[in-house]
C-alpha cells in the first residue's frame, strides 16, 4: 500500500512539473524577421502579401485602442510632426526603397489575455498596389523595408523584402 501511495504522489508531482509553462524571454522591443512575399514578379497595380515573424516581450503589439488616425498624407519623410510615422494609430510601416515613401498600417490588437505577456507569431500584411516609378521603363524593381512599433513606442528592427519585379504598362 505504501508503494502505491508513493507512486501516486510521484506521478502527481511529475504531472504538475510537466504542466508548468515558463514564460519566453523576449526583449520589450518588437523583433521581426522576414519570411516571404507572395510573388516576385507582378503587374503594375497588383497587391502583394508579405509575411514576417515577430516577438514582443511586453506583449503590447498592435493597434493603440485609445487613438484614431490623425496624420497628414505626407508619407515620404519621417521628421515632420504631422507624418503618419509618428501617429500612434499606426503600428506597421512599409517603406519603398526607391524613394523612401511609405504606407502606414494599423495592426490588430495582439495584447495577450493571460498572465504570460510575451507574444510571438507571424503576421501577413497586404502591400498596397505597386506602381512603376520609372516613366519610360518596361520593368521596374522595388524592395520594401518593414518596421513595426508597439503601443509603448518601441520600434522593431528593420527587415528587407526580396526584390520584386514590376511589369510596367
C-alpha positions in Angstrom: 0.0 0.0 0.0 2.9 2.4 0.9 4.4 1.8 -2.6 1.1 2.7 -4.4 0.8 5.9 -2.4 4.5 6.8 -3.2 4.0 6.1 -6.9 0.8 8.1 -7.0 2.4 11.1 -5.3 5.5 10.9 -7.6 3.2 10.7 -10.6 1.2 13.7 -9.4 4.3 15.7 -8.8 5.8 14.8 -12.2 2.5 15.8 -13.9 2.5 19.1 -12.0 6.1 19.9 -13.0 5.4 18.9 -16.7 2.4 21.2 -16.9 4.2 24.3 -15.8 4.9 26.7 -18.7 7.8 29.0 -18.4 7.4 32.5 -19.9 9.6 33.0 -23.0 12.2 35.7 -22.6 11.8 38.3 -25.4 13.0 41.9 -25.3 10.3 44.6 -24.7 11.1 46.0 -28.2 9.4 44.0 -31.0 11.8 41.9 -33.1 10.8 40.9 -36.6 12.2 38.5 -39.2 11.3 38.4 -42.9 9.6 35.1 -44.0 8.1 35.5 -47.5 6.4 37.5 -50.2 3.5 36.1 -52.3 5.0 37.0 -55.7 8.4 38.2 -57.0 7.1 39.3 -60.4 3.9 41.4 -60.6 1.9 43.5 -62.9 1.6 47.2 -62.2 -1.3 47.8 -59.8 -1.1 44.3 -58.2 -1.1 44.0 -54.4 1.2 41.6 -52.5 1.1 39.6 -49.3 4.2 39.9 -47.2 4.7 37.5 -44.2 7.1 38.1 -41.2 7.5 36.7 -37.8 7.5 38.7 -34.6 8.3 38.5 -30.9 7.4 41.2 -28.2 8.4 40.8 -24.6 5.8 43.1 -23.1 3.0 41.9 -25.3 1.6 45.3 -26.4 1.9 44.9 -30.1 -0.8 46.2 -32.3 -3.4 48.9 -32.6 -3.4 51.6 -29.9 -7.1 51.3 -28.9 -7.4 54.8 -27.5 -6.2 56.6 -30.6 -7.7 57.5 -34.0 -5.8 58.1 -37.2 -4.7 61.7 -37.2 -1.9 62.3 -39.7 -1.3 64.1 -43.0 -0.7 62.4 -46.3 2.9 63.4 -46.3 4.3 59.9 -46.4 7.7 60.4 -47.9 9.6 61.8 -45.0 9.9 60.8 -41.3 10.8 64.0 -39.5 7.6 66.1 -39.7 5.3 66.3 -36.7 2.3 65.5 -39.0 3.8 62.4 -40.6 1.9 59.1 -40.2 5.2 57.6 -38.9 4.6 59.3 -35.6 0.8 58.7 -35.4 0.1 56.2 -32.5 -2.8 54.7 -34.5 -0.4 53.0 -37.0 2.0 50.3 -35.9 3.4 48.9 -39.2 5.3 50.8 -41.9 6.2 49.6 -45.4 8.9 51.8 -46.9 9.5 51.8 -50.7 13.3 51.7 -51.1 13.1 53.5 -54.4 12.1 56.9 -52.8 11.6 56.3 -49.1 7.8 56.9 -49.3 5.9 54.6 -47.0 2.5 53.1 -46.3 1.2 53.0 -42.7 -0.9 50.1 -41.4 -2.7 49.6 -38.1 -2.0 46.1 -36.9 -4.8 44.4 -35.0 -4.6 44.4 -31.2 -2.3 41.5 -30.3 -2.4 42.0 -26.5 -2.4 38.6 -24.7 -5.2 37.9 -22.3 -3.4 35.5 -19.9 -0.7 36.1 -17.3 2.1 35.5 -19.8 2.7 38.8 -21.6 5.4 37.7 -24.1 4.0 37.0 -27.5 5.3 35.6 -30.8 3.8 34.7 -34.1 3.5 35.5 -37.8 1.8 38.5 -39.4 0.6 38.7 -43.0 0.3 42.2 -44.4 -1.1 43.4 -47.7 1.3 45.7 -49.5 -0.8 48.3 -51.4 -0.9 48.2 -55.2 2.6 48.6 -56.6 3.4 51.1 -59.4 6.3 51.8 -61.6 8.2 54.9 -60.7 10.4 54.9 -63.8 8.4 56.7 -66.5 9.9 55.1 -69.6 10.8 51.7 -68.3 9.1 48.4 -69.3 10.2 46.9 -66.0 10.8 48.4 -62.6 12.1 46.8 -59.4 11.3 47.5 -55.8 12.3 46.3 -52.3 10.5 47.2 -49.1 11.7 47.8 -45.7 9.3 46.9 -42.9 9.3 48.2 -39.3 6.7 47.9 -36.6 6.1 49.8 -33.4 4.4 48.6 -30.2 2.0 50.6 -28.0 4.9 51.8 -25.8 6.5 53.4 -28.8 9.3 50.8 -29.1 10.4 50.3 -32.7 11.4 46.9 -34.1 14.5 46.2 -36.1 14.1 46.8 -39.8 13.7 44.0 -42.3 14.1 44.0 -46.0 11.9 42.1 -48.5 13.1 40.3 -51.6 13.4 42.3 -54.8 10.1 42.5 -56.6 9.9 43.0 -60.4 7.1 45.1 -61.7 5.9 44.8 -65.3 5.1 48.4 -66.3 2.2 49.2 -68.7 
